[in-house]
Amino acid sequence: MRNRIYLAIALLTFSFSIIRMGSSLDALAHGYGSLAVGVLISLLAAFPALLSLSWGRWIDREGERKPVLVAGIFTLLGLVIPAALPTGSFGLVPLGLGCCFAGIGLMSASLSSQRMIGALSSPETRLANFAWLATATAAAGFAGPIAAGFVIDRAGHQAAFALGAAVALLGLAATIDLSRRLPRAPGSKANKKKTGAFDLFRHPPVRNVLIISAMVTIAWDLQTFVFPVYGNAVGLTATEIGWLVGTFYAATFFVRLVMPFVSGRVSEWQFMVFVMLMGAAAYFLFPFFTSMPPLLACAFVLGTGLGASQPNVMSLLQTQSPTGRTGEAIGLRSMLTQAGHAALPLAFGALASVAGVFWIFMAMAGSLGAAALFAQTIGRSQALEEPKPLAKK
């Protein structure tokens, strides 16, 4: 069952990575600026930011059968729309719609897969299984941008979206097969009681994981904005930009392969401090280079740092969440991070239009440095504490 989950999430992530990179390059190729790119990247996260919490609660109540199917259908729609309606004739609307559908599809796939892997894992295998799940997404994230850049340079943006749609169709078939194998019985009944949107923030271990996760994930997804914009500004081809994004994901793939072998020697919070320091260094150095070798090196350092975060965060949420509310905790994390992804590209797009891309890199480097100090502080005071149950109302 776990292998089927890994396959489905890899196929859908591959398609998502194509529209994430292809929409930016398509908009830039038709004369739209960095602000338009920021809007498109924000649309990938806007609806997940609004829906993630209620989606997680839905999965807790009803199980994963329907959310898994929604993931396949919506991701396919997200690629079919821009493939069928070219930007040159229809403007940014098809790209925007595609980003909206693809964002919801990947959100549903991510929440469902994380909850299923957690349920299928024992305490001894949990971190390793989440590392394999993250490795599957990293492999797809590596292959997707490279394939998209290669196809764009040789056949155009519509062909790249068509490739993404074909892979998304395979992903839909995988989700249908997975859905048929899941139990028809609903999920946990423990979350039937209506709670406030931020009720889980009353649980300190969950709150700390959510805050640090939001900081790291913002840094993770920022590369989807700055890599195409900066690469285009310094004259890189679509293929070169694809290799830049692909190198980032190759690094995440590598670090997740070795994580199970070092996880027993390094605590989760030590991993988080390492993640943000590596990210700060990479973002600081990136805008000082314009040629491929040093840019690829910076992308690899960034991917190595940020790639270590996701398996640890997913494992922590499984162990720290109150009984029957794992999906809600995962959804709350997704809501917070996606809200940041929806807002920050707009802000960074506006900043790039006024002050240039250089200051985006500097702002992110400084933010990650401050976040590393914050993680060090809470890690010392709370990482070793036992999870405490929520107070009853």
Beta strands, then each sheet from edge to edge (+ up, - down):
end
